[in-house]
């Protein structure tokens, strides 16, 4: 068995996502970035629901 020289090895851990049709198009979501992704998702969700609520209020005002 050969000894692995870890001075020249790099490892990244995370989730690999890729397109179904084009497997060459992929991204590695690192575990250290998961918190940032959750914050982005939460802000997107909050903004999305605010727009939906705003649009439904506008529709209700128009119907009056």
N, CA, C, O and CB atoms as a CASP TS submission, in Angstrom:
PFRMAT TS
TARGET T0000
AUTHOR 0000-0000-0000
METHOD Language model
MODEL 1
PARENT N/A
ATOM      1  N   UNK     1       0.839  -1.173   0.000  1.00  0.00           N
ATOM      2  CA  UNK     1       0.000   0.000   0.000  1.00  0.00           C
ATOM      3  C   UNK     1       0.888   1.241   0.000  1.00  0.00           C
ATOM      4  O   UNK     1       1.859   1.317   0.754  1.00  0.00           O
ATOM      5  CB  UNK     1      -0.957  -0.005   1.214  1.00  0.00           C
ATOM      6  N   UNK     2       0.551   2.214  -0.851  1.00  0.00           N
ATOM      7  CA  UNK     2       1.321   3.454  -0.939  1.00  0.00           C
ATOM      8  C   UNK     2       0.846   4.455   0.104  1.00  0.00           C
ATOM      9  O   UNK     2      -0.336   4.493   0.447  1.00  0.00           O
ATOM     10  CB  UNK     2       1.211   4.061  -2.346  1.00  0.00           C
ATOM     11  N   UNK     3       1.766   5.260   0.601  1.00  0.00           N
ATOM     12  CA  UNK     3       1.440   6.318   1.545  1.00  0.00           C
ATOM     13  C   UNK     3       0.952   7.523   0.744  1.00  0.00           C
ATOM     14  O   UNK     3       1.595   7.933  -0.222  1.00  0.00           O
ATOM     15  CB  UNK     3       2.676   6.689   2.441  1.00  0.00           C
ATOM     16  N   UNK     4      -0.167   8.078   1.142  1.00  0.00           N
ATOM     17  CA  UNK     4      -0.747   9.221   0.448  1.00  0.00           C
ATOM     18  C   UNK     4      -0.104  10.506   0.947  1.00  0.00           C
ATOM     19  O   UNK     4      -0.103  10.780   2.147  1.00  0.00           O
ATOM     20  CB  UNK     4      -2.276   9.267   0.648  1.00  0.00           C
ATOM     21  N   UNK     5       0.438  11.286   0.035  1.00  0.00           N
ATOM     22  CA  UNK     5       1.056  12.564   0.368  1.00  0.00           C
ATOM     23  C   UNK     5      -0.037  13.632   0.417  1.00  0.00           C
ATOM     24  O   UNK     5      -0.476  14.111  -0.629  1.00  0.00           O
ATOM     25  CB  UNK     5       2.170  12.943  -0.667  1.00  0.00           C
ATOM     26  N   UNK     6      -0.476  14.005   1.609  1.00  0.00           N
ATOM     27  CA  UNK     6      -1.597  14.922   1.765  1.00  0.00           C
ATOM     28  C   UNK     6      -1.228  16.383   1.544  1.00  0.00           C
ATOM     29  O   UNK     6      -2.107  17.245   1.541  1.00  0.00           O
ATOM     30  CB  UNK     6      -2.181  14.764   3.124  1.00  0.00           C
ATOM     31  N   UNK     7       0.056  16.675   1.360  1.00  0.00           N
ATOM     32  CA  UNK     7       0.459  18.051   1.097  1.00  0.00           C
ATOM     33  C   UNK     7      -0.030  18.535  -0.263  1.00  0.00           C
ATOM     34  O   UNK     7      -0.133  19.742  -0.484  1.00  0.00           O
ATOM     35  CB  UNK     7       1.969  18.177   1.177  1.00  0.00           C
ATOM     36  N   UNK     8      -0.329  17.624  -1.169  1.00  0.00           N
ATOM     37  CA  UNK     8      -0.722  17.984  -2.531  1.00  0.00           C
ATOM     38  C   UNK     8      -2.150  17.543  -2.844  1.00  0.00           C
ATOM     39  O   UNK     8      -2.508  17.367  -4.009  1.00  0.00           O
ATOM     40  CB  UNK     8       0.242  17.366  -3.535  1.00  0.00           C
ATOM     41  N   UNK     9      -2.954  17.368  -1.813  1.00  0.00           N
ATOM     42  CA  UNK     9      -4.328  16.916  -1.997  1.00  0.00           C
ATOM     43  C   UNK     9      -5.270  17.973  -1.431  1.00  0.00           C
ATOM     44  O   UNK     9      -5.030  18.546  -0.368  1.00  0.00           O
ATOM     45  CB  UNK     9      -4.563  15.533  -1.312  1.00  0.00           C
ATOM     46  N   UNK    10      -6.336  18.209  -2.163  1.00  0.00           N
ATOM     47  CA  UNK    10      -7.358  19.144  -1.703  1.00  0.00           C
ATOM     48  C   UNK    10      -8.694  18.420  -1.733  1.00  0.00           C
ATOM     49  O   UNK    10      -8.972  17.666  -2.666  1.00  0.00           O
ATOM     50  CB  UNK    10      -7.393  20.442  -2.585  1.00  0.00           C
ATOM     51  N   UNK    11      -9.512  18.639  -0.734  1.00  0.00           N
ATOM     52  CA  UNK    11     -10.833  18.012  -0.699  1.00  0.00           C
ATOM     53  C   UNK    11     -11.887  19.074  -0.428  1.00  0.00           C
ATOM     54  O   UNK    11     -11.682  19.999   0.359  1.00  0.00           O
ATOM     55  CB  UNK    11     -10.892  16.894   0.378  1.00  0.00           C
ATOM     56  N   UNK    12     -13.010  18.917  -1.096  1.00  0.00           N
ATOM     57  CA  UNK    12     -14.159  19.772  -0.853  1.00  0.00           C
ATOM     58  C   UNK    12     -15.353  18.871  -0.628  1.00  0.00           C
ATOM     59  O   UNK    12     -15.574  17.917  -1.373  1.00  0.00           O
ATOM     60  CB  UNK    12     -14.406  20.763  -2.036  1.00  0.00           C
ATOM     61  N   UNK    13     -16.119  19.175   0.399  1.00  0.00           N
ATOM     62  CA  UNK    13     -17.284  18.373   0.732  1.00  0.00           C
ATOM     63  C   UNK    13     -18.527  19.221   0.565  1.00  0.00           C
ATOM     64  O   UNK    13     -18.536  20.405   0.903  1.00  0.00           O
ATOM     65  CB  UNK    13     -17.187  17.813   2.167  1.00  0.00           C
ATOM     66  N   UNK    14     -19.564  18.614   0.046  1.00  0.00           N
ATOM     67  CA  UNK    14     -20.810  19.346  -0.119  1.00  0.00           C
ATOM     68  C   UNK    14     -21.793  18.535  -0.922  1.00  0.00           C
ATOM     69  O   UNK    14     -21.720  17.308  -0.986  1.00  0.00           O
ATOM     70  CB  UNK    14     -20.564  20.688  -0.787  1.00  0.00           C
ATOM     71  N   UNK    15     -22.715  19.249  -1.532  1.00  0.00           N
ATOM     72  CA  UNK    15     -23.741  18.634  -2.362  1.00  0.00           C
ATOM     73  C   UNK    15     -23.475  19.008  -3.812  1.00  0.00           C
ATOM     74  O   UNK    15     -23.279  20.182  -4.129  1.00  0.00           O
ATOM     75  CB  UNK    15     -25.169  19.080  -1.921  1.00  0.00           C
ATOM     76  N   UNK    16     -23.467  18.035  -4.674  1.00  0.00           N
ATOM     77  CA  UNK    16     -23.239  18.271  -6.091  1.00  0.00           C
ATOM     78  C   UNK    16     -24.593  18.312  -6.780  1.00  0.00           C
ATOM     79  O   UNK    16     -25.375  17.367  -6.680  1.00  0.00           O
ATOM     80  CB  UNK    16     -22.316  17.175  -6.716  1.00  0.00           C
ATOM     81  N   UNK    17     -24.870  19.415  -7.485  1.00  0.00           N
ATOM     82  CA  UNK    17     -26.097  19.506  -8.272  1.00  0.00           C
ATOM     83  C   UNK    17     -25.690  19.629  -9.736  1.00  0.00           C
ATOM     84  O   UNK    17     -24.667  20.235 -10.057  1.00  0.00           O
ATOM     85  CB  UNK    17     -26.992  20.724  -7.818  1.00  0.00           C
ATOM     86  N   UNK    18     -26.496  19.052 -10.616  1.00  0.00           N
ATOM     87  CA  UNK    18     -26.200  19.158 -12.040  1.00  0.00           C
ATOM     88  C   UNK    18     -27.480  19.020 -12.837  1.00  0.00           C
ATOM     89  O   UNK    18     -28.492  18.525 -12.340  1.00  0.00           O
ATOM     90  CB  UNK    18     -25.177  18.092 -12.474  1.00  0.00           C
ATOM     91  N   UNK    19     -27.420  19.465 -14.078  1.00  0.00           N
ATOM     92  CA  UNK    19     -28.566  19.374 -14.971  1.00  0.00           C
ATOM     93  C   UNK    19     -28.778  17.929 -15.392  1.00  0.00           C
ATOM     94  O   UNK    19     -27.822  17.170 -15.546  1.00  0.00           O
ATOM     95  CB  UNK    19     -28.373  20.273 -16.205  1.00  0.00           C
ATOM     96  N   UNK    20     -30.029  17.560 -15.573  1.00  0.00           N
ATOM     97  CA  UNK    20     -30.328  16.196 -16.018  1.00  0.00           C
ATOM     98  C   UNK    20     -29.858  15.972 -17.451  1.00  0.00           C
ATOM     99  O   UNK    20     -29.337  14.907 -17.783  1.00  0.00           O
ATOM    100  CB  UNK    20     -31.833  15.914 -15.908  1.00  0.00           C
ATOM    101  N   UNK    21     -30.045  16.979 -18.293  1.00  0.00           N
ATOM    102  CA  UNK    21     -29.718  16.822 -19.711  1.00  0.00           C
ATOM    103  C   UNK    21     -28.232  17.040 -20.003  1.00  0.00           C
ATOM    104  O   UNK    21     -27.696  16.443 -20.936  1.00  0.00           O
ATOM    105  CB  UNK    21     -30.543  17.788 -20.536  1.00  0.00           C
ATOM    106  N   UNK    22     -27.567  17.882 -19.223  1.00  0.00           N
ATOM    107  CA  UNK    22     -26.169  18.219 -19.481  1.00  0.00           C
ATOM    108  C   UNK    22     -25.368  17.970 -18.207  1.00  0.00           C
ATOM    109  O   UNK    22     -25.275  18.846 -17.347  1.00  0.00           O
ATOM    110  CB  UNK    22     -26.021  19.703 -19.956  1.00  0.00           C
ATOM    111  N   UNK    23     -24.806  16.807 -18.091  1.00  0.00           N
ATOM    112  CA  UNK    23     -24.087  16.434 -16.870  1.00  0.00           C
ATOM    113  C   UNK    23     -22.785  17.210 -16.702  1.00  0.00           C
ATOM    114  O   UNK    23     -22.193  17.194 -15.623  1.00  0.00           O
ATOM    115  CB  UNK    23     -23.792  14.946 -16.876  1.00  0.00           C
ATOM    116  N   UNK    24     -22.335  17.887 -17.749  1.00  0.00           N
ATOM    117  CA  UNK    24     -21.134  18.706 -17.631  1.00  0.00           C
ATOM    118  C   UNK    24     -21.412  20.031 -16.926  1.00  0.00           C
ATOM    119  O   UNK    24     -20.485  20.713 -16.489  1.00  0.00           O
ATOM    120  CB  UNK    24     -20.548  18.968 -19.006  1.00  0.00           C
ATOM    121  N   UNK    25     -22.679  20.389 -16.818  1.00  0.00           N
ATOM    122  CA  UNK    25     -23.063  21.635 -16.152  1.00  0.00           C
ATOM    123  C   UNK    25     -23.462  21.306 -14.715  1.00  0.00           C
ATOM    124  O   UNK    25     -24.566  20.829 -14.454  1.00  0.00           O
ATOM    125  CB  UNK    25     -24.238  22.352 -16.913  1.00  0.00           C
ATOM    126  N   UNK    26     -22.542  21.570 -13.791  1.00  0.00           N
ATOM    127  CA  UNK    26     -22.786  21.198 -12.401  1.00  0.00           C
ATOM    128  C   UNK    26     -22.219  22.255 -11.460  1.00  0.00           C
ATOM    129  O   UNK    26     -21.444  23.122 -11.865  1.00  0.00           O
ATOM    130  CB  UNK    26     -22.170  19.822 -12.092  1.00  0.00           C
ATOM    131  N   UNK    27     -22.620  22.164 -10.206  1.00  0.00           N
ATOM    132  CA  UNK    27     -22.113  23.069  -9.167  1.00  0.00           C
ATOM    133  C   UNK    27     -21.947  22.278  -7.878  1.00  0.00           C
ATOM    134  O   UNK    27     -22.715  21.357  -7.598  1.00  0.00           O
ATOM    135  CB  UNK    27     -23.074  24.290  -8.952  1.00  0.00           C
ATOM    136  N   UNK    28     -20.956  22.640  -7.113  1.00  0.00           N
ATOM    137  CA  UNK    28     -20.736  22.049  -5.799  1.00  0.00           C
ATOM    138  C   UNK    28     -21.198  23.050  -4.754  1.00  0.00           C
ATOM    139  O   UNK    28     -20.676  24.161  -4.667  1.00  0.00           O
ATOM    140  CB  UNK    28     -19.235  21.661  -5.585  1.00  0.00           C
ATOM    141  N   UNK    29     -22.182  22.644  -3.964  1.00  0.00           N
ATOM    142  CA  UNK    29     -22.663  23.472  -2.861  1.00  0.00           C
ATOM    143  C   UNK    29     -21.930  23.022  -1.613  1.00  0.00           C
ATOM    144  O   UNK    29     -22.208  21.953  -1.069  1.00  0.00           O
ATOM    145  CB  UNK    29     -24.223  23.365  -2.682  1.00  0.00           C
ATOM    146  N   UNK    30     -20.996  23.837  -1.163  1.00  0.00           N
ATOM    147  CA  UNK    30     -20.176  23.452  -0.020  1.00  0.00           C
ATOM    148  C   UNK    30     -20.985  23.550   1.263  1.00  0.00           C
ATOM    149  O   UNK    30     -21.857  24.409   1.394  1.00  0.00           O
ATOM    150  CB  UNK    30     -18.919  24.333   0.071  1.00  0.00           C
ATOM    151  N   UNK    31     -20.695  22.675   2.199  1.00  0.00           N
ATOM    152  CA  UNK    31     -21.400  22.678   3.473  1.00  0.00           C
ATOM    153  C   UNK    31     -21.258  24.017   4.191  1.00  0.00           C
ATOM    154  O   UNK    31     -22.186  24.464   4.865  1.00  0.00           O
ATOM    155  CB  UNK    31     -20.884  21.557   4.358  1.00  0.00           C
ATOM    156  N   UNK    32     -20.104  24.651   4.046  1.00  0.00           N
ATOM    157  CA  UNK    32     -19.889  25.930   4.717  1.00  0.00           C
ATOM    158  C   UNK    32     -20.761  27.033   4.122  1.00  0.00           C
ATOM    159  O   UNK    32     -20.954  28.075   4.748  1.00  0.00           O
ATOM    160  CB  UNK    32     -18.421  26.327   4.631  1.00  0.00           C
ATOM    161  N   UNK    33     -21.292  26.811   2.912  1.00  0.00           N
ATOM    162  CA  UNK    33     -22.156  27.798   2.272  1.00  0.00           C
ATOM    163  C   UNK    33     -23.637  27.531   2.511  1.00  0.00           C
ATOM    164  O   UNK    33     -24.476  28.330   2.094  1.00  0.00           O
ATOM    165  CB  UNK    33     -21.885  27.829   0.792  1.00  0.00           C
ATOM    166  N   UNK    34     -23.975  26.440   3.166  1.00  0.00           N
ATOM    167  CA  UNK    34     -25.380  26.094   3.355  1.00  0.00           C
ATOM    168  C   UNK    34     -26.135  27.172   4.136  1.00  0.00           C
ATOM    169  O   UNK    34     -27.285  27.474   3.815  1.00  0.00           O
ATOM    170  CB  UNK    34     -25.494  24.758   4.075  1.00  0.00           C
ATOM    171  N   UNK    35     -25.508  27.748   5.146  1.00  0.00           N
ATOM    172  CA  UNK    35     -26.180  28.792   5.923  1.00  0.00           C
ATOM    173  C   UNK    35     -26.502  29.997   5.042  1.00  0.00           C
ATOM    174  O   UNK    35     -27.577  30.584   5.160  1.00  0.00           O
ATOM    175  CB  UNK    35     -25.306  29.223   7.116  1.00  0.00           C
ATOM    176  N   UNK    36     -25.574  30.365   4.163  1.00  0.00           N
ATOM    177  CA  UNK    36     -25.820  31.481   3.244  1.00  0.00           C
ATOM    178  C   UNK    36     -26.961  31.149   2.294  1.00  0.00           C
ATOM    179  O   UNK    36     -27.784  32.011   1.988  1.00  0.00           O
ATOM    180  CB  UNK    36     -24.547  31.819   2.447  1.00  0.00           C
ATOM    181  N   UNK    37     -27.017  29.915   1.827  1.00  0.00           N
ATOM    182  CA  UNK    37     -28.083  29.509   0.916  1.00  0.00           C
ATOM    183  C   UNK    37     -29.433  29.521   1.619  1.00  0.00           C
ATOM    184  O   UNK    37     -30.438  29.896   1.017  1.00  0.00           O
ATOM    185  CB  UNK    37     -27.797  28.118   0.344  1.00  0.00           C
ATOM    186  N   UNK    38     -29.470  29.119   2.875  1.00  0.00           N
ATOM    187  CA  UNK    38     -30.714  29.137   3.650  1.00  0.00           C
ATOM    188  C   UNK    38     -31.175  30.579   3.856  1.00  0.00           C
ATOM    189  O   UNK    38     -32.364  30.870   3.729  1.00  0.00           O
ATOM    190  CB  UNK    38     -30.524  28.426   5.020  1.00  0.00           C
ATOM    191  N   UNK    39     -30.250  31.478   4.170  1.00  0.00           N
ATOM    192  CA  UNK    39     -30.595  32.889   4.333  1.00  0.00           C
ATOM    193  C   UNK    39     -31.140  33.461   3.026  1.00  0.00           C
ATOM    194  O   UNK    39     -32.123  34.203   3.037  1.00  0.00           O
ATOM    195  CB  UNK    39     -29.369  33.694   4.799  1.00  0.00           C
ATOM    196  N   UNK    40     -30.504  33.120   1.896  1.00  0.00           N
ATOM    197  CA  UNK    40     -30.972  33.598   0.593  1.00  0.00           C
ATOM    198  C   UNK    40     -32.372  33.062   0.305  1.00  0.00           C
ATOM    199  O   UNK    40     -33.241  33.808  -0.148  1.00  0.00           O
ATOM    200  CB  UNK    40     -29.994  33.174  -0.528  1.00  0.00           C
ATOM    201  N   UNK    41     -32.593  31.785   0.562  1.00  0.00           N
ATOM    202  CA  UNK    41     -33.899  31.185   0.325  1.00  0.00           C
ATOM    203  C   UNK    41     -34.966  31.848   1.184  1.00  0.00           C
ATOM    204  O   UNK    41     -36.057  32.144   0.698  1.00  0.00           O
ATOM    205  CB  UNK    41     -33.855  29.684   0.604  1.00  0.00           C
ATOM    206  N   UNK    42     -34.661  32.082   2.452  1.00  0.00           N
ATOM    207  CA  UNK    42     -35.618  32.728   3.350  1.00  0.00           C
ATOM    208  C   UNK    42     -35.949  34.146   2.880  1.00  0.00           C
ATOM    209  O   UNK    42     -37.111  34.552   2.917  1.00  0.00           O
ATOM    210  CB  UNK    42     -35.064  32.764   4.780  1.00  0.00           C
ATOM    211  N   UNK    43     -34.944  34.897   2.442  1.00  0.00           N
ATOM    212  CA  UNK    43     -35.203  36.259   1.964  1.00  0.00           C
ATOM    213  C   UNK    43     -36.006  36.230   0.667  1.00  0.00           C
ATOM    214  O   UNK    43     -36.887  37.066   0.466  1.00  0.00           O
ATOM    215  CB  UNK    43     -33.877  37.020   1.752  1.00  0.00           C
ATOM    216  N   UNK    44     -35.709  35.271  -0.218  1.00  0.00           N
ATOM    217  CA  UNK    44     -36.463  35.122  -1.462  1.00  0.00           C
ATOM    218  C   UNK    44     -37.911  34.777  -1.154  1.00  0.00           C
ATOM    219  O   UNK    44     -38.828  35.348  -1.743  1.00  0.00           O
ATOM    220  CB  UNK    44     -35.831  34.038  -2.362  1.00  0.00           C
ATOM    221  N   UNK    45     -38.121  33.837  -0.227  1.00  0.00           N
ATOM    222  CA  UNK    45     -39.468  33.410   0.141  1.00  0.00           C
ATOM    223  C   UNK    45     -40.251  34.583   0.738  1.00  0.00           C
ATOM    224  O   UNK    45     -41.421  34.782   0.409  1.00  0.00           O
ATOM    225  CB  UNK    45     -39.409  32.232   1.144  1.00  0.00           C
ATOM    226  N   UNK    46     -39.611  35.350   1.607  1.00  0.00           N
ATOM    227  CA  UNK    46     -40.266  36.499   2.236  1.00  0.00           C
ATOM    228  C   UNK    46     -40.675  37.520   1.175  1.00  0.00           C
ATOM    229  O   UNK    46     -41.800  38.020   1.190  1.00  0.00           O
ATOM    230  CB  UNK    46     -39.333  37.154   3.283  1.00  0.00           C
ATOM    231  N   UNK    47     -39.760  37.829   0.257  1.00  0.00           N
ATOM    232  CA  UNK    47     -40.048  38.793  -0.804  1.00  0.00           C
ATOM    233  C   UNK    47     -41.156  38.279  -1.724  1.00  0.00           C
ATOM    234  O   UNK    47     -42.027  39.044  -2.139  1.00  0.00           O
ATOM    235  CB  UNK    47     -38.779  39.088  -1.617  1.00  0.00           C
ATOM    236  N   UNK    48     -41.121  36.991  -2.040  1.00  0.00           N
ATOM    237  CA  UNK    48     -42.117  36.385  -2.918  1.00  0.00           C
ATOM    238  C   UNK    48     -43.511  36.489  -2.296  1.00  0.00           C
ATOM    239  O   UNK    48     -44.463  36.871  -2.977  1.00  0.00           O
ATOM    240  CB  UNK    48     -41.763  34.910  -3.201  1.00  0.00           C
ATOM    241  N   UNK    49     -43.639  36.157  -1.025  1.00  0.00           N
ATOM    242  CA  UNK    49     -44.937  36.219  -0.354  1.00  0.00           C
ATOM    243  C   UNK    49     -45.423  37.656  -0.221  1.00  0.00           C
ATOM    244  O   UNK    49     -46.626  37.909  -0.285  1.00  0.00           O
ATOM    245  CB  UNK    49     -44.855  35.566   1.025  1.00  0.00           C
ATOM    246  N   UNK    50     -44.507  38.598  -0.037  1.00  0.00           N
ATOM    247  CA  UNK    50     -44.908  40.003   0.030  1.00  0.00           C
ATOM    248  C   UNK    50     -45.479  40.461  -1.307  1.00  0.00           C
ATOM    249  O   UNK    50     -46.465  41.197  -1.344  1.00  0.00           O
ATOM    250  CB  UNK    50     -43.714  40.887   0.430  1.00  0.00           C
ATOM    251  N   UNK    51     -44.856  40.023  -2.416  1.00  0.00           N
ATOM    252  CA  UNK    51     -45.354  40.390  -3.744  1.00  0.00           C
ATOM    253  C   UNK    51     -46.722  39.769  -3.999  1.00  0.00           C
ATOM    254  O   UNK    51     -47.612  40.418  -4.549  1.00  0.00           O
ATOM    255  CB  UNK    51     -44.362  39.949  -4.834  1.00  0.00           C
ATOM    256  N   UNK    52     -46.886  38.516  -3.599  1.00  0.00           N
ATOM    257  CA  UNK    52     -48.177  37.848  -3.781  1.00  0.00           C
ATOM    258  C   UNK    52     -49.257  38.577  -2.991  1.00  0.00           C
ATOM    259  O   UNK    52     -50.352  38.821  -3.497  1.00  0.00           O
ATOM    260  CB  UNK    52     -48.097  36.364  -3.343  1.00  0.00           C
ATOM    261  N   UNK    53     -48.941  38.920  -1.756  1.00  0.00           N
ATOM    262  CA  UNK    53     -49.902  39.621  -0.904  1.00  0.00           C
ATOM    263  C   UNK    53     -50.228  40.987  -1.489  1.00  0.00           C
ATOM    264  O   UNK    53     -51.389  41.395  -1.505  1.00  0.00           O
ATOM    265  CB  UNK    53     -49.354  39.770   0.528  1.00  0.00           C
ATOM    266  N   UNK    54     -49.217  41.691  -1.967  1.00  0.00           N
ATOM    267  CA  UNK    54     -49.412  43.008  -2.562  1.00  0.00           C
ATOM    268  C   UNK    54     -50.277  42.899  -3.815  1.00  0.00           C
ATOM    269  O   UNK    54     -51.181  43.710  -4.013  1.00  0.00           O
ATOM    270  CB  UNK    54     -48.055  43.657  -2.900  1.00  0.00           C
ATOM    271  N   UNK    55     -50.010  41.911  -4.655  1.00  0.00           N
ATOM    272  CA  UNK    55     -50.782  41.734  -5.888  1.00  0.00           C
ATOM    273  C   UNK    55     -52.230  41.356  -5.580  1.00  0.00           C
ATOM    274  O   UNK    55     -53.147  41.825  -6.255  1.00  0.00           O
ATOM    275  CB  UNK    55     -50.134  40.659  -6.776  1.00  0.00           C
ATOM    276  N   UNK    56     -52.442  40.524  -4.583  1.00  0.00           N
ATOM    277  CA  UNK    56     -53.814  40.140  -4.244  1.00  0.00           C
ATOM    278  C   UNK    56     -54.577  41.332  -3.671  1.00  0.00           C
ATOM    279  O   UNK    56     -55.776  41.463  -3.918  1.00  0.00           O
ATOM    280  CB  UNK    56     -53.816  38.971  -3.237  1.00  0.00           C
ATOM    281  N   UNK    57     -53.908  42.209  -2.909  1.00  0.00           N
ATOM    282  CA  UNK    57     -54.547  43.417  -2.389  1.00  0.00           C
ATOM    283  C   UNK    57     -54.929  44.363  -3.525  1.00  0.00           C
ATOM    284  O   UNK    57     -56.000  44.971  -3.496  1.00  0.00           O
ATOM    285  CB  UNK    57     -53.616  44.131  -1.396  1.00  0.00           C
ATOM    286  N   UNK    58     -54.056  44.488  -4.525  1.00  0.00           N
ATOM    287  CA  UNK    58     -54.326  45.348  -5.681  1.00  0.00           C
ATOM    288  C   UNK    58     -55.528  44.817  -6.463  1.00  0.00           C
ATOM    289  O   UNK    58     -56.366  45.599  -6.912  1.00  0.00           O
ATOM    290  CB  UNK    58     -53.081  45.438  -6.600  1.00  0.00           C
ATOM    291  N   UNK    59     -55.619  43.493  -6.631  1.00  0.00           N
ATOM    292  CA  UNK    59     -56.739  42.896  -7.353  1.00  0.00           C
ATOM    293  C   UNK    59     -58.049  43.120  -6.609  1.00  0.00           C
ATOM    294  O   UNK    59     -59.088  43.377  -7.217  1.00  0.00           O
ATOM    295  CB  UNK    59     -56.502  41.398  -7.563  1.00  0.00           C
ATOM    296  N   UNK    60     -57.982  43.017  -5.270  1.00  0.00           N
ATOM    297  CA  UNK    60     -59.187  43.236  -4.478  1.00  0.00           C
ATOM    298  C   UNK    60     -59.652  44.684  -4.573  1.00  0.00           C
ATOM    299  O   UNK    60     -60.854  44.947  -4.613  1.00  0.00           O
ATOM    300  CB  UNK    60     -58.941  42.858  -3.020  1.00  0.00           C
ATOM    301  N   UNK    61     -58.702  45.635  -4.610  1.00  0.00           N
ATOM    302  CA  UNK    61     -59.052  47.041  -4.723  1.00  0.00           C
ATOM    303  C   UNK    61     -59.675  47.336  -6.075  1.00  0.00           C
ATOM    304  O   UNK    61     -60.613  48.129  -6.155  1.00  0.00           O
ATOM    305  CB  UNK    61     -57.826  47.916  -4.507  1.00  0.00           C
ATOM    306  N   UNK    62     -59.183  46.723  -7.134  1.00  0.00           N
ATOM    307  CA  UNK    62     -59.719  46.928  -8.470  1.00  0.00           C
ATOM    308  C   UNK    62     -61.130  46.382  -8.604  1.00  0.00           C
ATOM    309  O   UNK    62     -61.950  46.940  -9.334  1.00  0.00           O
ATOM    310  CB  UNK    62     -58.818  46.283  -9.496  1.00  0.00           C
ATOM    311  N   UNK    63     -61.416  45.291  -7.901  1.00  0.00           N
ATOM    312  CA  UNK    63     -62.721  44.656  -8.015  1.00  0.00           C
ATOM    313  C   UNK    63     -63.802  45.415  -7.242  1.00  0.00           C
ATOM    314  O   UNK    63     -64.992  45.161  -7.432  1.00  0.00           O
ATOM    315  CB  UNK    63     -62.643  43.225  -7.521  1.00  0.00           C
ATOM    316  N   UNK    64     -63.396  46.341  -6.373  1.00  0.00           N
ATOM    317  CA  UNK    64     -64.395  47.108  -5.570  1.00  0.00           C
ATOM    318  C   UNK    64     -65.033  48.191  -6.357  1.00  0.00           C
ATOM    319  O   UNK    64     -65.881  48.915  -5.836  1.00  0.00           O
ATOM    320  CB  UNK    64     -63.758  47.715  -4.344  1.00  0.00           C
TER
END
